[in-house]
Amino acid sequence: MDSAQQQQLEAAAFRRLLEHLDSRKDVQNLELMNLAGFCRNCLSRWYREAATAAGIDVSDEQARARIYGMPYAEWKQKHQK
């Protein structure tokens, strides 16, 4: 496997993780953090940090919207307990 193939597979796995989290809105960030040691907010921070490392300007809100599939405030209002 070359590095482009590896990157393609990693990107596909990341998209699948986001789809899975989107299908499990019942799982709260606190539960994720307690069980897995990371949450949706961690993913959004990692996404923003990766963008910064690549020289791409992504705000916290843009990163959260990518991970949550909608603006963070909207997600909190609809799904946070």
Secondary structure as the mmCIF struct_conf table of DSSP 4:
data_model
#
loop_
_struct_conf.conf_type_id
_struct_conf.id
_struct_conf.beg_label_comp_id
_struct_conf.beg_label_asym_id
_struct_conf.beg_label_seq_id
_struct_conf.end_label_comp_id
_struct_conf.end_label_asym_id
_struct_conf.end_label_seq_id
HELX_RH_AL_P HELX_RH_AL_P1 SER A 3 SER A 23
TURN_TY1_P TURN_TY1_P1 ARG A 24 ASP A 26
BEND BEND1 VAL A 27 VAL A 27
HELX_RH_AL_P HELX_RH_AL_P2 ASN A 29 ALA A 36
BEND BEND2 GLY A 37 GLY A 37
HELX_RH_AL_P HELX_RH_AL_P3 ARG A 40 ALA A 53
TURN_TY1_P TURN_TY1_P2 ALA A 54 GLY A 55
HELX_RH_AL_P HELX_RH_AL_P4 ASP A 60 TYR A 68
BEND BEND3 GLY A 69 MET A 70
HELX_RH_AL_P HELX_RH_AL_P5 TYR A 72 HIS A 79
#
